[in-house]
C-alpha cells in the first residue's frame, strides 16, 4: 500500500468520526495537512476552519507579537487561540456532542536559494471527550528531503499521523510515537522532541517519550533537563560551548562529578570559550541502555535520569556510539567549542583500531572527523595496579604512538586534576554494594544521589533489610 492511500485512509477515518471538529492552521509550507482531509472527502464534518497567515503583520494581528515565527512559543499561541475560538463560538450549539481541536504548524521549508535549516513545530490541542479539559501533543520536526515539494509532502503526512494518533491512540502514547513515522522513512523526517501534556497524558513521563524517539529511529538524539522537561536540542545547544561526559551513570558517582568539575575548570580557560555560555551535558547511549540486549529497562533508565537530575545535570540520549558521530551532531548545532570528558580507559578504547572498522579510513578517518572542529578530550586519570595512569603516561600500541603524540602535542588531549581518593571508585562496585548491608557505597556517590537511592529504593536498595 503506498503512502498516499494509507494517509488518505487515516484522514478519512478522522473525517467520518463525528466527534472531532476544529481548526487546521498552518504557516510556512502551504496547507499540506488540511489538503489531506479535503482530498479524503467528508472534511466538512471535521474542519471548521483552515487558514494560513504568511505575512508577519497578519500573523501578529491574529496570534500576538512573536520574536521568532518558527518556534514553540508561536505554535503554542496558535493552538491556544484556535481551540479557544472554537469553544467560544461553537460550544453552545454543539458542545455536548463534539470534541473540539486545534491543529497548528509553523515551519520553514527549503527556500529558493537553499541552504536554510528546514524544520518546524507542529501540534494538536484537543478534547478527548466533549466538554473535557484539553490535552496536547507538540513535536519538533526536521525535513530531510532535498526539494521543497517533497518536504511539504512529508510534513503533510506527519501532520495526518499526529492528528490520527492523538485522536485514536492517546491512550497508548508509545504507539502514538511509533505512528508518526507511518508511510515515511527516517531519511525523510527527524522528530527530536515530543511533549505530551494535559488530562489524557497526566501519567506520561516525557523523558520516556524522548527515549522512544531515539529507540524507533525518529531521531538520533533527544534531550531533557534536570527539571524533567524535554528540550529541543538545536535550541538548547545553539551558540553554547558544550562539555559532554558519556557514561552509564548507574549510579552517578563522586568520580563522575569530579571529572565534570575538573573538565569545566580547564574548559573555561580556553580563549575560545571566553564569553560563551557553557552547557555541561551527560550522555547515555542506546547501546549502554540496551546493555547488550534489544530491550531498554525503563525503570532503570528513569532511575539514572532522576539521579542525574538530582545532580542538576541535563541528559542527552543518543544512538551515536562512535564518538565522531556524537561530535558531528553537536558541531552541527553550535558554533561554540566542544569538549568531551572521559577517563583513561575510554581513551584507550578510542585507540583500539578495531573500534573504527566501520569506516573506510579506519582510525585515521575516525579521528579526522572527531577532531576536525578543534574538539578537546578532557582525560581523567585511572588507577592500575596501584599506579596512577594519566594522559601523559598511558601506553598505546606501538604503531599508534606517533598518532597519539601528534594529537597530544596539538592540544587535543587535556589531562585533568583529580582527587586521589576517588580513583579506586567504580560504578559497578557501587552498584553491587547498594542492595547489601554494606553502607560504604554512600560515600562513593554525591549526597543527593545517596539520599534519592535510599528514598526511592533504586538498584535494589533495601532488598536485604
URJOMO-V121601 format. One record per residue. PHI is phi as a letter, one per 40 degrees, with the letter a starting at -180 (* if undefined). Layout:
BEGIN
phi:PHI
phi:PHI
END
This chain:
BEGIN
phi:*
phi:c
phi:c
phi:c
phi:c
phi:c
phi:c
phi:c
phi:c
phi:c
phi:c
phi:c
phi:d
phi:c
phi:c
phi:c
phi:c
phi:c
phi:c
phi:c
phi:a
phi:a
phi:b
phi:b
phi:b
phi:b
phi:b
phi:h
phi:a
phi:g
phi:c
phi:c
phi:c
phi:d
phi:d
phi:c
phi:c
phi:c
phi:c
phi:c
phi:g
phi:g
phi:c
phi:c
phi:c
phi:b
phi:b
phi:c
phi:a
phi:b
phi:a
phi:b
phi:b
phi:c
phi:c
phi:c
phi:c
phi:c
phi:c
phi:c
phi:c
phi:c
phi:b
phi:g
phi:c
phi:b
phi:c
phi:b
phi:c
phi:b
phi:a
phi:c
phi:c
phi:c
phi:d
phi:c
phi:c
phi:c
phi:c
phi:c
phi:c
phi:c
phi:c
phi:c
phi:c
phi:c
phi:c
phi:c
phi:c
phi:b
phi:c
phi:c
phi:c
phi:b
phi:c
phi:c
phi:b
phi:b
phi:b
phi:c
phi:a
phi:b
phi:b
phi:a
phi:a
phi:b
phi:b
phi:b
phi:c
phi:d
phi:c
phi:c
phi:c
phi:g
phi:g
phi:c
phi:c
phi:b
phi:a
phi:a
phi:b
phi:a
phi:a
phi:b
phi:b
phi:a
phi:c
phi:c
phi:a
phi:d
phi:g
phi:c
phi:c
phi:c
phi:b
phi:a
phi:b
phi:b
phi:b
phi:b
phi:b
phi:b
phi:c
phi:b
phi:c
phi:c
phi:b
phi:d
phi:d
phi:c
phi:c
phi:c
phi:c
phi:c
phi:c
phi:c
phi:c
phi:d
phi:c
phi:c
phi:d
phi:c
phi:c
phi:c
phi:c
phi:c
phi:c
phi:b
phi:b
phi:c
phi:c
phi:b
phi:d
phi:c
phi:c
phi:d
phi:c
phi:d
phi:c
phi:c
phi:c
phi:d
phi:g
phi:b
phi:b
phi:c
phi:c
phi:b
phi:b
phi:b
phi:b
phi:b
phi:a
phi:b
phi:b
phi:b
phi:a
phi:g
phi:c
phi:c
phi:b
phi:c
phi:c
phi:c
phi:c
phi:c
phi:c
phi:c
phi:c
phi:c
phi:d
phi:c
phi:d
phi:c
phi:d
phi:c
phi:g
phi:c
phi:a
phi:c
phi:a
phi:a
phi:a
phi:a
phi:c
phi:c
phi:c
phi:g
phi:c
phi:c
phi:b
phi:c
phi:d
phi:c
phi:c
phi:c
phi:c
phi:d
phi:g
phi:c
phi:c
phi:b
phi:b
phi:b
phi:b
phi:c
phi:a
phi:c
phi:f
phi:b
phi:c
phi:c
phi:b
phi:c
phi:c
phi:d
phi:c
phi:c
phi:d
phi:c
phi:c
phi:c
phi:c
phi:c
phi:d
phi:c
phi:c
phi:c
phi:c
phi:c
phi:d
phi:c
phi:c
phi:d
phi:g
phi:c
phi:c
phi:c
phi:b
phi:c
phi:b
phi:b
phi:b
phi:b
phi:c
phi:c
phi:c
phi:c
phi:c
phi:c
phi:f
phi:g
phi:b
phi:b
phi:b
phi:c
phi:c
phi:c
phi:c
phi:c
phi:c
phi:c
phi:c
phi:c
phi:c
phi:c
phi:c
phi:c
phi:c
phi:c
phi:c
phi:g
phi:b
phi:c
phi:b
phi:b
phi:c
phi:b
phi:b
phi:b
phi:c
phi:c
phi:c
phi:c
phi:c
phi:c
phi:c
phi:c
phi:c
phi:c
phi:c
phi:c
phi:b
phi:a
phi:b
phi:c
phi:c
phi:b
phi:b
phi:b
phi:b
phi:a
phi:c
phi:d
phi:d
phi:c
phi:c
phi:c
phi:c
phi:c
phi:c
phi:c
phi:d
phi:c
phi:c
phi:b
phi:c
phi:c
phi:c
phi:d
phi:c
phi:f
phi:c
phi:c
phi:c
phi:d
phi:c
phi:c
phi:c
phi:c
phi:b
phi:c
phi:c
phi:g
phi:c
phi:b
phi:b
phi:c
phi:b
phi:c
phi:c
phi:b
phi:b
phi:b
phi:f
phi:g
phi:b
phi:c
phi:b
phi:b
phi:c
phi:c
phi:b
phi:c
phi:b
phi:b
phi:d
phi:d
phi:c
phi:c
phi:c
phi:d
phi:c
phi:d
phi:c
phi:c
phi:c
phi:c
phi:c
phi:c
phi:g
phi:c
phi:b
phi:b
phi:c
phi:b
phi:c
phi:a
phi:c
phi:d
phi:c
phi:c
phi:d
phi:c
phi:c
phi:b
phi:d
phi:c
phi:c
phi:d
phi:c
phi:c
phi:c
phi:d
phi:c
phi:c
phi:c
phi:c
phi:c
phi:c
phi:c
phi:c
phi:c
phi:c
phi:b
phi:d
phi:d
phi:c
phi:c
phi:d
phi:c
phi:c
phi:d
phi:c
phi:c
phi:b
phi:g
phi:c
phi:f
phi:g
phi:d
phi:g
phi:c
phi:c
phi:c
END
